[in-house]
Amino acid sequence: MAKADVGLERMEQLANEVLRDINSYQDKCSWIQIKEHEGDFMDVYTAIKERKSCRNFLPDVIDNEMIDKIIEAGVQAPSPLNIQPWDFIVITNNEVKEKIHAEAQRCKEWAVKASGWKWLETYSIDFLKSTPVIIAVTGDTRKSGVDEFEEGGPLAYQHACAAAIQNMLLVAHALGLGSLWFTLFDKNLIKDLLEIDVNKTPLALICIGKAAKEVPKTARKEIAKKTTYIS
């Protein structure tokens, strides 16, 4: 069969999957009312402006209802053809967190040598052992839309998962929790550790818990220096 025919057949299959998902999607989704821990509603822009990366967590247990709300926010993200390439692995087991920390430490030592960045030596990743919850976000390389057939290979599934992660971080903040988007790990080793399907790639580890102390806001460059208008 010609490559073009295979592509058309695959696209028809994806379209049928999307239609089937759309028919059941509204029944499965619930509207999340995002609230601050004080009980007041938080608007999205406030969450975006106030969210900070947390690397120091209290040991307090995070209940499943909060975790479910965070993941529910993730699945509301856009994706090519609404194909939803993400899956989530919720990790609270201390032994597994210790193994993740050991792998990240090995990866950090490699990165110091490869980059020559001396500052990286002082970057502590001990929060991987103390964070109450780690959510591994995986992406299915077979669910990337049309770019599956492009020369550069599938990339859009990663973009979709990134959008899901941002949603998760914002809702975690709105719920009064700290969070961190962590990527300093070897994908193949984490895949083996978490027994992830061969067609799925671990893209991020999201650390979630109550912040042990106030996190300082990092500076952002002016939008005028980062924006070009074409009229």
Legacy VTK file of the C-alpha trace (Angstrom):
# vtk DataFile Version 3.0
C-alpha trace
ASCII
DATASET POLYDATA
POINTS 231 float
0.000 0.000 0.000
1.339 3.461 -0.896
2.402 5.776 1.910
-0.281 8.302 0.967
-2.969 5.597 1.188
-1.679 4.547 4.587
-1.811 8.184 5.687
-5.411 8.605 4.521
-6.445 5.385 6.222
-4.791 6.507 9.452
-6.485 9.928 9.259
-9.883 8.290 8.778
-9.220 6.136 11.813
-8.250 9.199 13.875
-11.357 11.076 12.705
-13.603 8.203 13.766
-11.901 8.080 17.169
-12.413 11.836 17.603
-16.119 11.621 16.737
-16.557 8.783 19.201
-14.749 10.767 21.896
-16.816 13.895 21.245
-20.063 11.955 21.664
-19.072 10.819 25.140
-16.856 13.732 26.176
-19.531 15.993 27.642
-20.910 13.153 29.742
-17.494 12.459 31.245
-16.454 16.055 31.940
-17.454 18.044 34.977
-17.098 21.786 35.370
-14.366 22.647 37.823
-15.022 25.594 40.071
-11.566 26.823 40.946
-11.316 28.231 44.438
-8.576 29.551 46.630
-8.110 27.801 49.943
-9.874 30.763 51.601
-12.975 29.906 49.583
-13.082 32.809 47.137
-13.107 32.281 43.396
-9.813 32.939 41.623
-9.898 34.200 38.057
-7.562 32.641 35.514
-5.429 35.740 34.971
-4.763 36.025 38.716
-3.664 32.385 38.814
-1.357 32.970 35.842
0.233 36.053 37.422
0.600 34.548 40.914
1.748 30.997 40.107
5.345 30.247 41.087
7.571 27.168 40.930
7.868 25.550 44.357
10.838 23.429 45.473
10.131 23.183 49.184
7.082 21.200 50.284
5.390 20.331 53.556
4.798 16.606 54.159
1.017 17.099 54.438
-0.976 14.508 52.510
-2.877 15.851 49.502
-6.312 14.262 49.240
-7.481 12.476 46.103
-10.224 15.024 45.438
-7.628 17.751 44.933
-5.498 15.495 42.743
-8.535 14.634 40.622
-9.345 18.336 40.155
-5.790 19.010 39.008
-5.868 16.151 36.495
-9.360 17.140 35.346
-7.939 20.563 34.509
-5.212 18.865 32.500
-7.615 16.930 30.295
-9.452 20.145 29.396
-6.412 21.275 27.386
-6.570 21.540 23.584
-4.995 18.830 21.437
-4.750 18.057 17.701
-8.071 16.593 16.495
-9.075 16.436 20.180
-7.098 13.212 20.255
-5.952 13.809 23.879
-2.491 12.150 23.847
-1.870 12.425 27.589
-1.920 9.940 30.448
-1.178 10.569 34.107
0.580 8.450 36.731
0.033 9.590 40.332
2.993 8.707 42.558
2.814 8.862 46.358
4.965 5.796 47.117
8.127 6.887 48.945
10.257 4.080 47.534
9.380 5.088 43.977
10.081 8.742 44.780
13.513 7.724 46.121
14.258 5.952 42.837
13.112 8.975 40.831
15.394 11.160 42.947
18.358 8.840 42.388
17.805 8.917 38.606
17.432 12.708 38.599
20.628 13.048 40.650
22.501 10.901 38.129
21.076 12.996 35.312
22.075 16.211 37.066
25.676 15.041 37.418
25.736 14.216 33.708
24.266 17.633 32.853
26.930 19.449 34.882
29.670 17.716 32.901
27.931 18.099 29.543
27.039 21.790 29.950
29.848 23.102 32.118
27.242 24.974 34.169
28.841 25.156 37.610
25.703 26.663 39.155
23.877 23.408 38.448
26.038 21.646 41.052
24.290 23.641 43.802
20.785 22.932 42.469
19.186 20.658 45.061
16.609 18.138 43.872
15.842 16.702 47.307
12.271 17.982 46.946
11.632 14.916 44.783
11.795 12.844 47.960
9.719 15.185 50.127
6.951 16.268 47.746
3.710 14.486 48.748
2.650 13.842 45.150
4.409 13.462 41.822
2.256 13.250 38.706
4.084 11.840 35.706
2.643 13.159 32.448
3.141 10.887 29.452
2.410 11.545 25.783
1.375 8.996 23.182
3.518 9.462 20.074
0.761 7.883 17.950
-1.664 10.660 18.894
-0.112 13.732 17.329
-2.447 14.624 14.487
-1.333 15.364 10.929
2.309 15.956 11.843
2.569 12.203 12.411
3.130 12.030 8.632
5.490 15.010 8.339
9.222 14.669 7.847
10.024 16.013 11.302
7.919 13.349 12.929
5.246 13.744 15.602
5.651 16.796 17.846
2.131 18.128 18.426
1.425 15.496 21.092
4.147 17.158 23.179
2.572 20.588 22.679
-0.801 19.239 23.804
0.710 17.682 26.918
2.469 20.971 27.696
-0.902 22.740 27.557
-2.317 20.115 29.931
0.587 20.636 32.333
0.053 24.404 32.403
-3.619 23.870 33.252
-2.591 21.563 36.084
-0.114 24.052 37.526
-2.697 26.858 37.469
-5.379 24.810 39.205
-2.882 23.566 41.789
-2.083 27.194 42.608
-5.770 28.125 42.725
-6.290 25.306 45.230
-3.593 26.765 47.472
-0.900 24.248 46.542
2.662 24.617 45.336
3.827 22.877 42.189
6.848 22.361 39.950
7.268 21.290 36.322
10.319 18.967 36.465
12.143 17.521 33.427
15.673 16.683 34.601
15.522 12.941 33.996
16.344 10.261 31.434
13.087 9.428 29.637
13.996 5.806 28.984
14.958 5.116 32.592
11.794 6.749 33.935
9.773 4.789 31.382
11.253 1.550 32.732
10.833 2.591 36.366
7.150 3.481 35.959
6.469 0.651 33.481
5.189 3.048 30.822
3.905 1.667 27.533
6.489 1.520 24.749
4.492 3.973 22.585
4.271 6.586 25.347
6.948 9.015 26.476
7.310 10.548 29.957
7.421 14.287 29.301
7.314 15.791 32.794
7.099 15.067 36.488
4.744 17.478 38.256
5.547 17.899 41.958
2.555 18.972 44.054
2.133 19.798 47.731
1.673 22.577 50.231
4.518 25.082 50.017
6.766 25.066 53.082
7.539 28.770 52.662
6.684 31.717 50.460
8.168 31.370 46.982
9.676 34.572 45.541
8.336 35.709 42.194
10.841 35.507 39.358
11.210 38.388 36.923
9.679 38.349 33.473
10.921 40.357 30.510
8.742 43.126 29.099
6.377 41.916 26.393
7.587 44.716 24.121
10.960 42.937 23.951
9.335 39.627 23.076
6.582 40.659 20.682
6.491 41.455 16.978
3.349 42.806 15.304
2.781 42.218 11.575
0.107 44.578 10.264
LINES 1 232
231 0 1 2 3 4 5 6 7 8 9 10 11 12 13 14 15 16 17 18 19 20 21 22 23 24 25 26 27 28 29 30 31 32 33 34 35 36 37 38 39 40 41 42 43 44 45 46 47 48 49 50 51 52 53 54 55 56 57 58 59 60 61 62 63 64 65 66 67 68 69 70 71 72 73 74 75 76 77 78 79 80 81 82 83 84 85 86 87 88 89 90 91 92 93 94 95 96 97 98 99 100 101 102 103 104 105 106 107 108 109 110 111 112 113 114 115 116 117 118 119 120 121 122 123 124 125 126 127 128 129 130 131 132 133 134 135 136 137 138 139 140 141 142 143 144 145 146 147 148 149 150 151 152 153 154 155 156 157 158 159 160 161 162 163 164 165 166 167 168 169 170 171 172 173 174 175 176 177 178 179 180 181 182 183 184 185 186 187 188 189 190 191 192 193 194 195 196 197 198 199 200 201 202 203 204 205 206 207 208 209 210 211 212 213 214 215 216 217 218 219 220 221 222 223 224 225 226 227 228 229 230
